[in-house]
Amino acid sequence: MAREIAWTSQAQEDYRAVVSYLLDTFGDEVAEKYTDRLFNVLNSIAAMPQMGRQHPQLSAIRQVIMKPYTVICYLVLPDQLKIVNLLDSRSEQNR
C-alpha cells in the first residue's frame, strides 16, 4: 500500500519556486507538465519507497532524480513519505 505523501515547508517552497520559474520562463503548459510528472514520480515513490538511492552523507534521506534536473529528497516513515526538498541537479552543492 502506498504511503501518504507529506511535504516539509522547505519542499513546498522549492516546488513553488520551480513552478514560478517555469511559468515565467516557459508558460502554463511546461509548468503543468512538470507538475504532472512530479506527482507521478511521487506516487511511484510512495508505492515503492526504496526505489531511491541513499543520500551519500545522510543515510536516512533517499533521493530520486526526475530528469532532467530535479532531485527529490525524501524520508521513508512507517505510514508516510516525507518530501524534504527538491534540488536542482545542476547545482554544485548537490553533487
C-alpha positions as CSV (number, residue, x, y, z in Angstrom):
1,M,0.0,0.0,0.0
2,A,1.3,3.5,-0.9
3,R,2.3,5.8,1.9
4,E,0.7,9.2,2.4
5,I,2.8,12.0,0.8
6,A,3.7,14.9,3.1
7,W,5.8,17.9,2.4
8,T,8.2,19.9,4.6
9,S,7.8,23.7,4.3
10,Q,11.2,23.7,2.5
11,A,10.0,21.3,-0.1
12,Q,6.8,23.4,-0.6
13,E,9.0,26.5,-1.1
14,D,11.2,24.6,-3.5
15,Y,8.2,23.4,-5.5
16,R,6.7,26.9,-5.7
17,A,10.0,28.4,-6.8
18,V,10.4,25.9,-9.7
19,V,6.8,26.3,-10.9
20,S,7.1,30.1,-10.7
21,Y,10.2,30.0,-12.8
22,L,8.7,27.6,-15.3
23,L,5.5,29.8,-15.6
24,D,7.5,33.0,-16.1
25,T,10.0,31.5,-18.5
26,F,8.1,28.8,-20.5
27,G,4.4,29.3,-19.7
28,D,1.5,27.3,-18.4
29,E,1.9,24.2,-20.5
30,V,5.5,23.5,-19.3
31,A,4.7,24.2,-15.7
32,E,1.7,21.9,-15.8
33,K,3.7,19.1,-17.5
34,Y,6.4,19.5,-14.7
35,T,3.7,19.3,-12.0
36,D,2.1,16.2,-13.6
37,R,5.5,14.4,-13.9
38,L,6.5,15.3,-10.4
39,F,3.3,13.9,-8.9
40,N,3.5,10.8,-11.0
41,V,7.1,10.2,-9.7
42,L,6.0,11.0,-6.1
43,N,3.2,8.4,-6.4
44,S,5.6,5.8,-7.7
45,I,8.0,6.6,-4.8
46,A,5.1,6.3,-2.3
47,A,4.3,2.9,-3.7
48,M,8.0,1.8,-3.8
49,P,9.9,4.0,-1.3
50,Q,13.1,2.0,-1.5
51,M,13.5,2.9,-5.2
52,G,15.6,5.9,-4.4
53,R,19.3,5.8,-3.6
54,Q,20.5,6.7,-0.1
55,H,22.0,10.2,0.2
56,P,25.8,9.9,0.4
57,Q,26.1,11.9,3.7
58,L,22.6,11.5,5.2
59,S,21.6,7.8,5.2
60,A,18.1,8.4,6.4
61,I,17.4,10.5,3.3
62,R,16.7,8.9,-0.1
63,Q,16.9,10.6,-3.5
64,V,15.3,10.1,-6.9
65,I,16.3,12.1,-9.9
66,M,13.5,13.3,-12.1
67,K,15.1,14.1,-15.4
68,P,16.4,16.5,-16.4
69,Y,17.3,18.5,-13.3
70,T,15.1,17.8,-10.2
71,V,16.5,15.7,-7.3
72,I,13.6,14.7,-5.0
73,C,14.9,14.1,-1.4
74,Y,12.6,12.2,1.0
75,L,12.3,10.3,4.2
76,V,10.6,7.0,4.4
77,L,8.4,6.9,7.6
78,P,6.2,4.0,8.7
79,D,3.0,5.4,7.1
80,Q,4.3,8.5,5.3
81,L,6.6,9.6,2.6
82,K,8.1,13.0,3.7
83,I,9.3,15.1,0.9
84,V,12.3,17.0,2.4
85,N,13.3,19.2,-0.6
86,L,13.5,19.4,-4.4
87,L,17.0,20.2,-5.6
88,D,18.5,21.3,-8.9
89,S,20.9,18.6,-10.0
90,R,23.0,21.2,-11.9
91,S,23.9,22.9,-8.6
92,E,27.4,22.2,-7.4
93,Q,26.3,21.8,-3.8
94,N,24.1,18.8,-4.8
95,R,26.9,16.6,-6.1
